[in-house]
Structures are given as C-alpha cells and as structure tokens.
Amino acid sequence: MQTPLDYKIVTETIDSMRLGDFSGATIRDIATLSKVLEQKTGQPFIHLEMGVPGLKPSQIGIEAEKKALDEGCAAIYPPNAGIDRLKNAASNFIKAYIGIDLKPQGCIATVGSMQGTFAVFTTLHLACPEKNTILFIHPGFPVQTDQCKVIGLNPIGLDIHDYRGPKLIEKLDELMSQGNIAGLVYSNPNNPSWVCFTDEELKGIGQLATKHDVIVLEDLAYFAMDFRRDLSHPFQPPYQATVARYTQNYVMTISGSKAFSYAGQRIGVCCVSDGLYNREYAPLKNLFGVGEFGRFLDARVIYTLSSGCCHSVQHGMAAMMEAACDGRFDFVSEVREYGRRAAFMKKVLLENGFYLVYDNDMGEPLADGFYFTVQYPNMTDLELTKELMYYGISVYPLDTMGSHEQGVRVCTSFFKPEQEPLFQERIELFHQNHKK
C-alpha cells in the first residue's frame, strides 16, 4: 500500500514511542509523534490535533499591554478579583454580546478559563460537601474532568449524541434528582462536536438548575462562533446563547484564547451571576469566615491559587472588550476564517468516504467552526487516528473526550490555505487505499 510517509519509518517511530494502538496516547503524545515524523521523513504534517488558536492576536490588546507596562503596572500586584478596568469592560461586553446584565463585581479575572473552572469546582466542593459529583455534557474538554479528580469530586458524563431537545432535559432531570450533583458543565458551541444548544434546551437546563439547586458552569471558550447567525454587532440581537437568561445558578467563563486569539497570555473572565455571587453558604462561612460564593471564589480560591492574574494582560483583555463594545474591533469577523477552513475540509472528507459523527444540530446543519468530528467506515477512532499518521495527518480520538461514539476530532486552527491541495491529495489517496 502506497502512503505519503514511509510506512516503515512511521511504524518504527510509533513502536519506539510505545504508543501501541494509541489507546493511552494523549493529545501531547500525538502532537509530539507528528513532529518527530516530520523530522524523520522530511514530509510536512497537516496538524489537526491541537486546539490552539492559529490566527494573529489583536494589536489592540498588545498595545494596551505595552502601555500598561510602560506606566509601571509590572511593579504592582493586581487585585485578586481583577482590575476595575477589566471588571467594568467584561460587564459591558456581556451586556453588548450576550444581552444580560451582570454587575462588575461578578466578573473575576482568571489565568485562562482553566483556572476559572478549577476555582469554581473548588468552591463548589467546599460549599456543598453533601454533593460530590459534577455532571458533564460530553464530549468535552478532558482536562476539566481531571480537575474534578484532583480536587476530589466525582465527574460523570452524558453524551449529547443521544440526548437533544426534550430527551436531554428529561435525562438531566433524572440525574439531578439523585441529589448528589453540585454542578453541570458544558461548552456552547460544543468542543468538539460543534453542536449548539437551542434556547429551549437552555431554558430547560436553567429551570432544572433552579429546581435541583445545581450550579451551571457554562464554558464560552468559542464565544460567538456559531457562524450561522451574525453575532458581531454589539448591543443588538441576535446575542450569544446562554443559560443565564433562565436561572441565577450560573457561572460563565469567557476566554481570551480563541475569540481574541490571545491564548499565550492566559487570560479569562469567570462571570458569576449577581444572585450566586452574594449567596451565602454555611460551610464556607464556618471554615473560612467568608460565606458568599463570589467573595470566597476571589478572596480565598483565586488568592491561594495565583494571587491574581498578570496585571498587564488584564489591560490587554479590557482594551479588546472595550473596542468590541465600541464597534472598533470586529473580533467575530476575524475568527470566521476557522469556519471557512472547516467548510473546505468537510467537503473533501465527505467526498472521500468519511462521514460526520455529530452530524446535525437539532435537524439543522452544523455550523462550520473551530472543530468538527468525522469517522471512516469500518474503523475505530483509535485505528483511524493511527492510520492517518501514515498520511501525514494528525487528529484526536473522541473516546478520550467522553464520547460514546467512534470518530476523531478535527481542529481547523493550524490548517493553512496553502495546505488545501496537499490535504485533498492525501485524503483522496487514503480513500483509494481503504475503500471496499
């Protein structure tokens, strides 16, 4: 069988790295393997495995950071909860692009959204000792389940492939009724399926959160990237969909990484509802002297984790949010490039025997965006991940992300326009070698 990369070199390299059938391979293992194979074979890889932004960061943020550094911010500790400029900018940004009111006090600066989720999990663990479980709507970001395990919480999952609409709400109600669920976690759009919850689903989730007193952690890492709707105009609908319209039991995490291509600076905002921020929990009060959820989150958890977020980057994030709200920075149009890349790759894959795993959004076509999921007939996800290595294409298997389906995640971020002919050539050869 002819493959773009030397079959013997690929096989020997996989064996030398002890990756076997890839069942124990992490995303870092796959990325490392692809780079080693590039060096050994001299052939370029098409990197579709890593969820890392592939666009240039906004100059607005960079210039704001430079100005803040020139003015001496590096010599001063930032407040635990974030500088006033960022808190006010985030509150206004939420009003402009989500269409809800949230006081600046609830907008807490974090070292990326990952620190925000870890801080929320920690707060829930201590505030609700009688509830030891976090429910994830899968597939999802595997590190978040690891965070739960590190803290001592029990993560359980529900695969969205089998539950949409009323079925989703019924299943969530059944699970929450057991009384051990402290929090519910999902991303919207979803990583990696790219399905987006409807307003009816979000309304149902919000009502259940209030009914069962469960805190919803809504991960908005891919903010406004449902490109089927134009979400680029501040202070006018349509807005980013959110559970925040239907309950006060929510925390939203807004990341600078994808929407603003600012991943290297590690900045996010953890947004706690007005009602939850001021809600007092007796265990927190008894153990730490601070009972309010929001105050405990910033004054105890963020303080002990990092004592705040890098001072200059807060100015950068604030400046980008301010410019977006003023109409000077159309961040949505910049990230639409991911959607263009996804549309091209999907077309090539579907024309060559592949099929979408998460293939529709409540009967509508999926949006084209940062991720999508595919599979090839008569293969497992691990087999496909391994086999594509011989064709110089690296992807990520779904079973590591809580999915019950066989398939792989494709990330569009590192795919460049000049790689389109090479991608098409390699996928066509793959299909030629594997079709029955």
C-alpha positions in Angstrom: 0.0 0.0 0.0 1.4 3.4 -1.0 1.4 6.0 1.7 2.7 9.6 1.6 5.0 8.9 4.6 7.4 5.9 4.6 5.4 3.1 6.2 8.4 1.5 7.9 9.6 4.8 9.5 6.1 5.6 10.8 5.6 2.1 12.3 9.1 2.1 13.9 8.6 5.5 15.4 5.2 4.6 16.9 6.7 1.5 18.4 9.8 3.4 19.7 7.4 5.9 21.5 5.5 2.9 22.9 2.2 4.3 21.7 0.8 0.8 20.7 -2.8 1.1 19.5 -3.0 4.7 20.7 -5.4 3.8 23.5 -3.1 5.5 26.0 -1.9 8.4 23.8 -2.6 11.9 25.0 -3.0 14.9 22.7 0.6 15.9 23.5 1.8 12.4 22.5 0.1 12.7 19.2 1.5 16.2 18.6 5.0 15.0 19.5 4.8 12.0 17.3 3.7 14.1 14.3 6.6 16.5 14.8 9.1 13.6 15.1 7.8 12.1 11.9 8.1 15.4 10.1 11.8 15.5 11.1 12.5 11.8 10.2 10.6 11.7 6.9 11.1 15.3 5.7 7.4 15.4 4.9 5.1 18.2 6.2 2.3 17.2 8.5 -1.2 18.6 8.5 -1.8 19.3 12.2 -5.5 19.0 13.1 -5.0 17.6 16.6 -4.3 20.6 18.8 -7.0 23.1 19.9 -4.6 26.1 19.7 -5.5 29.3 18.0 -3.9 29.8 14.6 -4.6 33.5 14.0 -2.6 36.6 14.9 -3.5 38.2 18.2 -5.2 41.6 18.2 -2.8 44.6 18.1 -5.3 46.4 20.3 -4.5 44.1 23.2 -0.8 44.1 22.6 -0.6 47.9 22.5 -2.7 48.2 25.7 -0.3 45.8 27.5 2.7 47.7 26.3 1.2 51.0 27.6 0.3 49.4 31.0 3.9 48.1 31.3 5.4 51.4 30.4 3.3 53.0 33.1 4.7 50.6 35.7 2.0 48.0 36.3 4.6 45.3 36.5 5.7 46.6 39.9 2.2 46.4 41.4 0.2 43.3 42.5 -3.1 43.2 40.7 -6.3 42.8 42.8 -7.3 39.1 43.4 -10.6 39.6 41.5 -9.2 41.7 38.7 -8.6 45.4 38.0 -11.6 47.6 37.8 -11.0 48.4 34.1 -11.3 44.7 33.2 -14.3 44.1 35.5 -16.2 47.0 34.0 -15.2 46.1 30.5 -16.4 42.5 31.0 -19.7 43.6 32.4 -20.3 45.9 29.4 -19.1 43.2 27.0 -21.6 40.7 28.5 -24.4 43.3 28.0 -23.3 44.0 24.5 -22.9 40.5 23.1 -25.0 38.3 25.5 -27.7 40.8 26.2 -27.9 40.3 30.0 -27.0 42.5 33.0 -24.2 41.4 35.2 -22.5 43.6 37.8 -18.8 44.2 37.5 -18.2 42.6 40.9 -19.1 39.2 39.5 -16.5 39.4 36.6 -13.4 37.8 38.1 -10.1 37.8 36.2 -8.5 34.3 35.9 -5.3 32.9 34.4 -7.2 31.5 31.4 -10.6 29.8 31.7 -8.9 26.7 33.0 -8.1 28.4 36.3 -11.7 29.7 36.3 -13.2 26.2 36.1 -10.7 24.9 38.7 -11.7 27.7 41.1 -15.4 27.1 40.6 -15.0 23.4 41.2 -13.1 24.0 44.3 -15.7 26.5 45.6 -18.5 24.0 44.9 -16.6 21.2 46.6 -16.3 23.3 49.8 -19.6 25.0 49.7 -21.7 21.8 49.0 -19.9 19.0 50.9 -23.1 16.9 50.7 -22.8 16.9 46.8 -19.7 15.2 45.5 -20.5 14.9 41.7 -20.0 17.2 38.7 -22.1 16.3 35.6 -20.6 16.9 32.2 -22.4 17.1 28.9 -20.0 15.2 26.7 -18.0 15.2 24.6 -15.9 17.9 26.2 -12.6 19.2 27.4 -10.9 16.2 29.2 -8.8 18.4 31.4 -11.9 19.6 33.2 -12.7 16.1 34.4 -9.1 15.7 35.5 -9.6 18.9 37.5 -12.5 17.4 39.4 -10.5 14.3 40.2 -7.6 16.4 41.5 -10.0 18.2 43.8 -11.8 15.0 44.9 -15.0 15.4 43.0 -16.6 12.7 41.0 -17.1 13.5 37.3 -19.9 11.7 35.4 -20.9 12.3 31.8 -23.9 12.3 29.4 -23.2 12.1 25.7 -25.0 14.7 23.8 -25.1 12.5 20.7 -28.0 10.5 22.2 -29.8 13.4 24.0 -31.1 16.6 22.4 -34.2 18.6 23.0 -36.8 17.2 25.4 -34.8 14.0 25.8 -31.8 16.0 27.1 -33.9 17.8 29.7 -35.6 14.6 30.8 -32.3 12.8 31.3 -30.7 15.7 33.1 -33.8 15.9 35.4 -33.4 12.2 36.1 -29.7 12.5 37.0 -30.1 15.7 39.1 -33.0 14.2 41.0 -30.5 11.9 42.8 -29.4 14.9 44.8 -25.6 14.4 44.5 -24.9 16.8 41.6 -23.2 20.0 42.6 -22.6 21.4 39.1 -23.4 20.9 35.4 -20.7 21.7 32.8 -20.9 22.1 29.0 -19.3 24.2 26.3 -21.5 26.1 23.8 -20.6 25.7 20.9 -19.5 22.3 22.0 -15.9 21.1 21.9 -15.5 19.0 19.7 -18.9 18.2 18.1 -19.7 21.9 17.5 -23.4 21.4 18.3 -25.1 24.5 19.8 -27.8 24.4 22.4 -31.1 25.9 21.4 -32.9 28.5 23.6 -35.5 25.8 24.5 -32.7 23.5 25.7 -31.0 26.3 27.7 -34.3 27.3 29.2 -34.9 23.7 30.3 -31.4 23.5 31.7 -31.9 26.7 33.6 -35.2 25.6 35.1 -33.6 22.3 36.2 -30.7 24.2 37.8 -33.1 26.2 39.9 -35.3 23.2 40.7 -32.4 21.0 41.9 -30.1 23.8 43.1 -27.3 22.8 40.7 -24.8 25.4 39.5 -24.3 25.5 35.8 -20.8 26.2 34.6 -21.2 27.4 31.0 -17.9 27.3 29.1 -18.0 30.0 26.4 -14.4 29.3 25.1 -15.7 29.7 21.5 -17.7 32.8 22.1 -19.9 34.0 19.2 -18.6 31.3 16.9 -21.9 29.9 15.8 -21.4 31.5 12.4 -24.9 30.5 11.2 -26.0 33.7 13.0 -24.3 37.1 12.8 -23.3 37.7 16.4 -20.9 40.5 15.6 -23.0 43.6 16.4 -22.8 45.0 20.0 -25.9 45.8 21.9 -28.3 44.4 19.3 -29.7 40.9 18.7 -29.0 38.1 17.9 -26.9 37.5 21.0 -24.7 34.7 22.2 -27.0 31.9 23.5 -26.8 31.4 27.3 -28.4 29.7 30.2 -28.0 33.0 32.1 -31.5 34.1 30.8 -33.2 31.3 32.7 -31.5 30.9 36.1 -29.3 32.7 38.6 -27.5 29.4 39.3 -24.8 30.0 36.7 -21.1 30.9 36.2 -19.9 31.7 32.7 -16.3 31.5 31.7 -15.2 33.8 28.8 -11.8 33.1 27.4 -9.4 35.4 25.6 -7.8 32.4 23.9 -10.0 31.6 20.9 -12.2 34.6 20.3 -9.4 37.1 20.7 -6.5 34.8 19.6 -4.8 35.6 22.9 -4.1 32.1 24.2 -0.4 32.7 25.1 -1.3 35.4 27.6 -3.5 33.1 29.7 -6.5 35.4 30.4 -10.1 34.7 31.0 -13.0 36.1 33.0 -15.1 34.0 35.3 -18.6 35.6 35.4 -20.7 34.8 38.5 -24.4 35.7 38.4 -25.5 38.5 40.7 -27.6 36.1 42.7 -25.0 33.5 43.1 -22.2 36.0 43.9 -24.0 37.1 47.1 -25.4 33.8 48.1 -24.1 32.6 51.5 -23.0 29.0 52.1 -22.7 28.0 55.8 -19.8 25.6 55.2 -17.7 28.4 53.6 -18.6 30.8 56.5 -17.8 28.2 59.1 -14.5 27.1 57.6 -13.1 30.3 56.2 -15.1 33.2 57.6 -16.3 34.2 54.1 -19.6 32.7 53.2 -20.6 34.4 49.9 -19.9 32.3 46.9 -18.4 35.1 44.8 -16.3 36.6 47.5 -15.0 33.2 48.5 -14.1 32.5 44.9 -11.9 35.5 44.5 -10.8 36.3 48.1 -9.9 32.7 49.0 -9.6 30.4 46.0 -8.1 32.8 43.4 -5.9 34.3 46.1 -4.5 30.9 47.1 -4.1 29.7 43.5 -2.2 32.6 42.0 -2.9 35.8 44.0 -4.5 37.3 40.9 -3.9 37.4 37.1 -1.0 39.0 35.3 -1.5 42.8 35.6 -0.6 43.9 32.0 -2.7 41.2 30.3 -5.8 42.4 32.2 -5.4 45.7 30.5 -5.0 43.9 27.1 -8.2 41.9 27.6 -10.1 45.0 28.8 -8.9 47.1 25.8 -10.1 44.4 23.4 -13.5 44.2 25.1 -13.8 47.9 25.2 -13.0 48.2 21.5 -15.5 45.4 20.6 -18.3 47.2 22.5 -17.5 50.5 20.8 -17.6 48.9 17.4 -13.9 49.4 16.8 -12.9 45.7 16.9 -15.0 43.1 15.0 -13.5 40.1 16.6 -16.2 37.8 15.1 -15.2 38.5 11.5 -11.6 37.8 12.3 -12.3 34.2 13.6 -14.7 33.4 10.7 -11.6 32.1 9.0 -12.0 28.9 11.1 -15.4 28.4 9.6 -14.0 28.7 6.0 -11.4 26.1 6.8 -13.9 23.7 8.3 -16.2 24.0 5.2 -13.3 23.1 2.9 -12.1 20.1 4.9 -15.6 18.8 5.4 -16.3 18.9 1.7 -13.1 17.0 0.9 -13.6 14.4 3.6 -17.3 13.7 2.8 -16.5 13.3 -0.9 -14.0 10.6 0.0 -15.9 8.2 2.2 -15.8 9.9 5.6 -18.9 10.9 7.5 -19.7 13.3 10.3 -20.1 11.7 13.7 -22.1 14.5 15.3 -23.8 15.3 12.1 -26.6 17.7 12.8 -27.9 20.3 15.2 -31.5 19.5 16.1 -32.2 18.8 12.4 -30.2 21.8 11.1 -26.7 21.5 9.5 -23.9 22.1 11.9 -22.1 25.4 11.9 -18.6 25.4 10.4 -16.2 26.5 13.1 -13.2 25.6 15.2 -13.9 21.9 15.5 -15.9 19.1 13.8 -15.9 15.3 14.1 -15.6 12.6 11.4 -15.1 8.9 11.0 -14.3 6.4 8.2 -16.4 3.3 7.8 -15.3 0.0 9.5 -12.6 1.7 11.7 -12.4 2.5 15.4 -11.4 6.0 16.4 -8.0 4.7 17.5 -7.4 2.9 14.2 -8.3 6.0 12.2 -6.1 8.2 14.4 -3.1 5.8 13.9 -3.8 5.2 10.2 -3.9 8.9 9.3 -0.4 9.2 10.7 0.9 7.3 7.6 -0.8 10.0 5.5 0.8 12.9 7.4 -2.4 14.0 9.1 -2.8 14.1 12.9 -6.1 14.1 14.7 -7.5 13.3 18.1 -9.8 10.3 19.1 -13.2 11.0 20.6 -13.1 8.3 23.2 -10.7 10.5 25.3 -13.3 13.3 25.4 -16.1 11.3 27.0 -17.9 10.4 23.7 -19.5 7.0 23.3 -19.2 7.4 19.5 -16.3 6.2 17.3 -14.6 9.1 15.5 -12.0 11.7 15.6 -11.9 15.4 16.4 -10.6 17.8 13.7 -9.4 21.2 14.7 -9.2 23.9 12.0 -6.8 26.3 13.7 -3.5 25.3 12.2 -4.8 24.4 8.8 -3.5 26.9 6.3 -4.9 27.8 2.8 -1.7 26.7 1.1 -2.2 23.2 2.6 -5.5 22.7 0.8 -4.1 20.8 -2.3 -1.9 18.6 -0.1 -4.9 17.8 2.2 -7.1 16.9 -0.7 -4.3 14.7 -2.3 -3.7 12.8 0.9 -7.4 12.2 1.7 -8.1 11.0 -1.8 -5.2 8.6 -1.5 -6.4 7.4 1.9 -9.9 6.7 0.4 -8.4 5.0 -2.6 -6.4 2.7 -0.3 -9.3 1.9 2.1 -12.5 1.8 0.1 -14.1 -1.5 -0.2 
